[in-house]
Amino acid sequence: MKTNYRIGQIVPSSNTTMETEIPAMLRLREQVRPERFTFHSARMRMKHVTKEELAAMDAESDRCALELSDARVDVLGYACLVAIMAMGNGYHRESEARLRRCTRENGGEAPVVTSAGALVDGLRVLGARRIALVAPYMVPLTKLVIGYIENEGIEVVQWRALEIPDNLEVGRHDPSRLPGIVASMDTSGVDAIVLSACVQMPSLPVIARVEARAGKPVVTASVATTYAMLKALGLERIVPGAGALLSGAY
């Protein structure tokens, strides 16, 4: 029975969070389940979160999928939510199919998940139809993300854009600020809270705290990506302390 898995991630060159939070969650899982994981990344150039840089970066994703399939990873995660969403509604399906085809043609076929698709699917798993959302992007990109999510049938009724244009600075945002940001929002009428609609904005240390205070399921782009990866591997979706989606209830 297989117990060792290689986790591949396609990440923006300036991303410092997904290679922190995804391993952190799967290391927590190793404390309660027998499977073990190693982590492997390929990078796409991106420094500033603008639509132009995001489009140029996305064009490098095929190369990254080929490089990771050379290592025969068991699953690939495209770790940039807004890059996918900036390419147009529903683009995560096209991207996932194309990148999987790249791995297959290279003789190392592996399932591909995107953070964009994972977030939408994770919200559906939670049964969330109305959500509150926190994003680090400038307002125009935040509205683009909201439009993408709403096109998938999920209403964004409360949102905050933190307006941090430099991707390195997004990675340095103090997660301890997030509970206060959520507390300033009216979450009474929502089904779930997206604490970080960005794979670069750290949030893992405060998920349980926000969930306890708000009394609502809390999900992030990295939590949803972890859920999608475990599902693609056919493994139980459970990570202690990572919120409702990874509680094992789904």
Backbone torsions as a table, in degrees:
resi	resn	phi	psi	omega
1	MET	NA	130.7	-176.1
2	LYS	-70.2	131.1	177.8
3	THR	-129.1	-8.1	-178.6
4	ASN	-113.5	128.3	-173.7
5	TYR	-130.1	141.3	175.7
6	ARG	-101.3	120.8	-179.6
7	ILE	-99.2	117.9	178.0
8	GLY	-101.3	139.9	176.7
9	GLN	-131.9	133.0	170.8
10	ILE	-97.1	114.3	-171.9
11	VAL	-126.5	148.9	170.0
12	PRO	-59.4	147.6	-175.3
13	SER	-61.6	-27.4	-179.3
14	SER	-94.8	4.7	-179.4
15	ASN	-77.3	132.0	179.1
16	THR	-124.3	2.2	-170.8
17	THR	-103.2	-41.2	-175.9
18	MET	-66.1	-32.1	176.5
19	GLU	-78.4	-0.9	173.0
20	THR	-102.9	-53.0	-171.9
21	GLU	-75.8	-40.0	179.0
22	ILE	-62.6	-51.3	175.6
23	PRO	-59.5	-38.5	-179.9
24	ALA	-60.0	-43.7	180.0
25	MET	-66.8	-42.6	-178.1
26	LEU	-73.2	-26.4	171.8
27	ARG	-67.5	-38.4	175.2
28	LEU	-62.2	-39.8	179.1
29	ARG	-64.1	-34.6	-180.0
30	GLU	-62.5	-20.0	178.8
31	GLN	-74.7	-18.2	-175.9
32	VAL	-124.6	-5.4	-180.0
33	ARG	-138.1	157.2	-171.7
34	PRO	-79.0	-17.7	-175.5
35	GLU	-68.8	147.7	179.5
36	ARG	-125.4	151.2	-171.0
37	PHE	-133.2	143.8	166.6
38	THR	-119.5	161.3	-168.5
39	PHE	-129.2	134.5	-172.1
40	HIS	-141.2	134.4	-174.0
41	SER	-129.9	153.1	167.7
42	ALA	-131.1	147.4	-169.1
43	ARG	-117.7	145.4	173.8
44	MET	-115.8	136.6	-176.2
45	ARG	-66.0	128.0	173.3
46	MET	-169.3	128.6	179.3
47	LYS	-118.4	-38.1	-178.0
48	HIS	-118.5	138.1	-174.4
49	VAL	-84.7	78.1	175.0
50	THR	-120.5	157.1	-177.7
51	LYS	-59.7	-36.8	-178.5
52	GLU	-67.7	-46.7	179.2
53	GLU	-66.5	-34.6	179.5
54	LEU	-65.3	-41.8	179.5
55	ALA	-65.5	-42.5	178.3
56	ALA	-63.5	-38.7	179.2
57	MET	-65.6	-44.8	-178.2
58	ASP	-58.0	-32.0	-179.8
59	ALA	-63.9	-18.0	179.0
60	GLU	-89.2	-3.4	-172.4
61	SER	-67.8	-30.8	178.4
62	ASP	-63.0	-44.3	177.3
63	ARG	-58.2	-44.1	-178.8
64	CYS	-63.1	-40.4	178.7
65	ALA	-63.0	-39.6	177.1
66	LEU	-63.3	-45.6	-178.7
67	GLU	-61.3	-43.0	-179.1
68	LEU	-70.1	-34.0	177.9
69	SER	-70.1	-24.1	172.2
70	ASP	-58.8	-32.2	-179.8
71	ALA	-87.0	0.4	179.1
72	ARG	54.3	50.1	174.9
73	VAL	-67.9	157.5	-176.9
74	ASP	-88.8	-21.5	177.1
75	VAL	-154.7	147.0	176.0
76	LEU	-116.4	135.5	173.5
77	GLY	-116.2	122.5	174.7
78	TYR	-83.4	104.9	-167.3
79	ALA	-97.9	59.0	167.4
80	CYS	-152.9	104.7	-175.4
81	LEU	-67.4	-48.5	-172.1
82	VAL	-72.9	-26.1	176.9
83	ALA	-62.8	-41.3	177.2
84	ILE	-67.4	-47.7	-175.5
85	MET	-66.3	-28.9	179.8
86	ALA	-71.8	-12.7	-178.8
87	MET	-87.7	-2.6	177.2
88	GLY	119.3	152.6	-176.6
89	ASN	-55.1	134.5	176.4
90	GLY	77.6	4.2	-174.0
91	TYR	-62.8	-23.1	-177.8
92	HIS	-60.0	-31.9	179.5
93	ARG	-67.6	-43.1	178.0
94	GLU	-63.7	-44.8	-179.1
95	SER	-62.6	-47.0	-178.9
96	GLU	-60.7	-42.6	-179.1
97	ALA	-67.7	-42.1	-177.8
98	ARG	-67.3	-43.6	-178.0
99	LEU	-68.7	-36.1	175.5
100	ARG	-64.2	-38.5	177.6
101	ARG	-61.6	-37.9	176.3
102	CYS	-59.2	-44.5	-179.6
103	THR	-67.4	-37.7	180.0
104	ARG	-65.4	-44.3	-179.3
105	GLU	-67.4	-19.7	177.9
106	ASN	-92.1	3.6	178.3
107	GLY	77.9	13.1	-180.0
108	GLY	-133.8	53.7	-173.6
109	GLU	-58.8	135.1	177.7
110	ALA	-147.7	147.8	175.1
111	PRO	-63.9	147.3	-179.8
112	VAL	-121.3	130.5	172.6
113	VAL	-119.4	148.7	173.4
114	THR	-113.2	148.8	177.9
115	SER	-61.7	-33.9	178.6
116	ALA	-63.9	-51.3	178.7
117	GLY	-65.6	-36.8	-179.1
118	ALA	-64.4	-39.6	-179.8
119	LEU	-65.3	-46.0	178.6
120	VAL	-61.0	-46.7	-178.7
121	ASP	-66.3	-37.7	179.1
122	GLY	-64.0	-39.4	177.0
123	LEU	-65.1	-37.1	177.2
124	ARG	-66.0	-40.2	178.3
125	VAL	-59.0	-39.0	179.2
126	LEU	-75.6	-8.8	-177.5
127	GLY	74.3	24.0	-175.8
128	ALA	-83.6	121.8	175.7
129	ARG	-107.9	-23.8	178.5
130	ARG	-129.7	127.6	-174.8
131	ILE	-132.3	160.1	165.1
132	ALA	-107.3	148.2	-171.1
133	LEU	-141.9	136.8	173.4
134	VAL	-117.4	129.7	-179.9
135	ALA	-135.2	149.5	-179.8
136	PRO	-87.0	-6.5	-169.8
137	TYR	-72.1	167.9	168.5
138	MET	-66.7	161.4	-174.4
139	VAL	-57.6	-44.6	-179.2
140	PRO	-59.6	-41.8	178.2
141	LEU	-70.5	-35.3	176.9
142	THR	-62.3	-42.0	178.0
143	LYS	-65.2	-33.6	175.7
144	LEU	-63.0	-44.4	178.2
145	VAL	-62.2	-43.7	178.9
146	ILE	-60.2	-43.7	179.0
147	GLY	-62.4	-38.2	179.1
148	TYR	-63.9	-46.6	-179.3
149	ILE	-65.6	-41.7	-179.1
150	GLU	-68.5	-29.7	175.0
151	ASN	-64.1	-22.2	177.7
152	GLU	-89.4	5.8	173.8
153	GLY	92.2	16.3	-180.0
154	ILE	-117.4	123.4	-175.7
155	GLU	-86.4	130.5	175.6
156	VAL	-97.7	104.6	-173.1
157	VAL	-96.5	-20.6	175.9
158	GLN	-138.6	138.1	177.6
159	TRP	-153.7	154.8	174.7
160	ARG	-133.0	131.2	173.7
161	ALA	-107.8	119.5	-176.2
162	LEU	-83.0	-11.6	172.3
163	GLU	56.3	58.4	176.2
164	ILE	-112.1	104.8	-172.6
165	PRO	-78.8	-27.9	-176.3
166	ASP	-87.1	123.5	-173.4
167	ASN	-66.2	-32.1	175.6
168	LEU	-64.1	-39.1	178.7
169	GLU	-67.1	-34.0	175.2
170	VAL	-58.7	-42.7	179.9
171	GLY	-67.5	-20.4	179.5
172	ARG	-93.9	-1.6	-178.9
173	HIS	-61.7	130.9	-176.3
174	ASP	-73.4	115.1	-178.9
175	PRO	-61.9	-20.6	179.9
176	SER	-67.0	-12.8	176.0
177	ARG	-78.6	-21.5	-172.2
178	LEU	-64.6	-41.2	178.3
179	PRO	-57.2	-39.5	178.6
180	GLY	-67.3	-37.5	178.0
181	ILE	-63.4	-45.3	178.9
182	VAL	-65.1	-38.6	-180.0
183	ALA	-62.7	-25.4	179.8
184	SER	-81.2	-4.8	-178.2
185	MET	-103.1	152.0	175.3
186	ASP	-87.5	100.4	-177.9
187	THR	-102.2	11.2	-174.6
188	SER	-63.3	-30.4	-175.6
189	GLY	-103.2	15.5	-178.1
190	VAL	-106.2	158.6	178.8
191	ASP	-92.4	-23.0	-178.1
192	ALA	-159.6	161.1	179.1
193	ILE	-119.6	125.5	171.9
194	VAL	-91.3	101.6	-172.6
195	LEU	-73.1	-30.6	176.2
196	SER	-145.8	104.5	177.3
197	ALA	-87.2	45.9	-176.4
198	CYS	-162.0	132.2	-178.4
199	VAL	-74.5	-11.2	-177.6
200	GLN	-95.0	-20.9	-177.5
201	MET	-86.1	113.8	-176.0
202	PRO	-62.5	141.6	-178.3
203	SER	-152.3	-16.6	-172.5
204	LEU	-52.5	-40.6	-175.5
205	PRO	-64.9	-18.2	-173.6
206	VAL	-116.9	5.9	-178.5
207	ILE	-57.9	-50.4	-176.9
208	ALA	-63.2	-36.8	-179.7
209	ARG	-66.3	-45.4	179.9
210	VAL	-66.0	-39.3	179.5
211	GLU	-62.6	-42.1	-179.7
212	ALA	-67.0	-41.6	-178.5
213	ARG	-70.0	-43.4	-174.1
214	ALA	-82.4	-23.3	-176.8
215	GLY	68.2	25.4	-179.7
216	LYS	-129.9	152.0	172.4
217	PRO	-60.2	136.8	178.4
218	VAL	-117.5	130.2	179.0
219	VAL	-132.0	154.9	175.7
220	THR	-132.1	168.6	178.2
221	ALA	-60.5	-39.3	-178.4
222	SER	-73.2	-37.4	175.8
223	VAL	-62.3	-45.9	-179.6
224	ALA	-63.5	-37.5	178.7
225	THR	-66.1	-41.0	177.0
226	THR	-62.0	-44.5	177.0
227	TYR	-57.2	-47.3	-177.6
228	ALA	-64.8	-38.2	178.5
229	MET	-64.6	-46.6	179.9
230	LEU	-62.6	-39.7	178.1
231	LYS	-63.3	-44.0	180.0
232	ALA	-62.7	-30.5	178.7
233	LEU	-84.7	-5.4	-178.7
234	GLY	74.4	27.1	-177.6
235	LEU	-107.6	156.4	179.5
236	GLU	-63.0	131.7	-175.9
237	ARG	-87.7	82.1	-178.4
238	ILE	-141.5	128.7	174.6
239	VAL	-142.6	118.3	-179.3
240	PRO	-60.5	133.0	173.5
241	GLY	76.9	11.3	-177.1
242	ALA	-106.6	19.3	174.9
243	GLY	94.4	177.3	-171.4
244	ALA	-60.1	-42.6	-174.8
245	LEU	-59.4	-34.6	-178.2
246	LEU	-105.1	24.3	-179.4
247	SER	-78.9	-13.5	-173.8
248	GLY	96.0	-7.2	-179.3
249	ALA	-78.1	-15.0	-176.1
250	TYR	-120.7	NA	NA
